[in-house]
């Protein structure tokens, strides 16, 4: 019994296939548009312009992306809207991989896509793909034709017409959303000099790690050393995954109002940013083991970076958005990342407790500052004749130490050890007392602590030894109480 061979062309019903491609899973306009930006960067573009407007006939949004990259030859242009037609199929050296991004991303947002390219000749060649024409049985326009002449040396232009999948009713809202998302996705490239504009205005980089954003005179800080993990690739070699953590300055930013915190990316900006080839492909709660996300986790950040050689471990899909970590990746990273996340969560929690503590202790510090001009001047307290400022805070100090006292830039800082029995024995009962009674008692105790701290920094070395012995003895007595 003989069977007729099935031709590749028989595997697809073009009209149905093209409409099905529209459901290719792009989460947003930004992630679809990123495919075009990726292509431009891969073509060595240094300037990429995005124009967002409304089509005068349909009233639907229209988007044009143009770059100054190397352009395309006629053959590459005629293949660029074919699914899998890229000459870089399965390449692992840069952003692209499957050659599906341009047509799939375009049709996920628009009913018609036009791609124009030019090189030194100045002739602009164009191909187009129109959903309505294909559904009507008309052939796709994938033969390049000359449409105009260009004054620039080389480049590419992609036009999305009849963008019927865009939810934004106002183009201003759409533009703000794109600026935020693309500024975050391409922060590395923007920092390296890429000029990316929307409607003529440059996009500013958005740093989720908060290292480059100074607010109230402070930025986030990197904590712990960079983590580097070596994993095997599908080709038999190895490649690295690099992880860094940052901690936001709770003491400097806690007093901002909630609207400002959300606008600046403090609230709601926590989690893990995943970069592939230096471009963010996802942001979420990844590789944190059994730890669930809490409000305190907004105050620290994590960035995971890997090369395309590890795509299989990260479960990269055609549209390069989101990750699906392999069991090997989870085993290599999750235990340590979860442990660090719990440590940082505890640090943030303690920082907020310290802020509350400092606020409650502010009255005692003001009394001490008022009394300071009548006390002996400390030689290392600042300029001669200037009285000290006072601050009481909390910290985790070495076992047995009841507190530490230092003077820096005219401020005497006394840090109470939260792990010392005295802290729990004194301050927990204070919290349960009525405010009128607890307030005066707390002030008396804190003034005693500040006086001890001032005496320690003013006295000889044996004064510190005396206080350390006092703290150790007092702690042992409290443990027996």
Secondary structure, DSSP 8 states (H G I E B T S, - for coil): -------GGGG--HHHHHHHHTTS---SHHHHHHHHHHHHHHTT-SEEEEEEEE-TTT--EEEEEEE-S----HHHHHHTTSTT--TTTT--SSS--SS-HHHHHHHHH-SEEEEEEE-TT-EEEEEEEEHHHHHTT---EEEEEEEEE-SSSSEEEEEEEEETT---SSHHHHHHHHHHHHHHHTHHHHHTT-EEEETTEE-----TT-SS--BTTB--EEEEEEEEEEEE-TTS-EEEEEEEEEE--HHHHTTS-HHHHHHTTSTT--EEEEEETTEEEEEE--S-TT----GGGGGEEEEEEE-GGGHHHHT--TT--S----HHHHHHHHHHHHHHHHHHHHHHHHHHHHHHHHHHHHHHHHHHHHHHTTS---TTSSSTT---EEEEEEE---TT--EEEEEETTEEEEEEETTSHHHHHHHHHHHHS-HHHHHHHHHHHHHHHHHHHHHHHHS-HHHHHHHHHHHHHHHHHHHH-
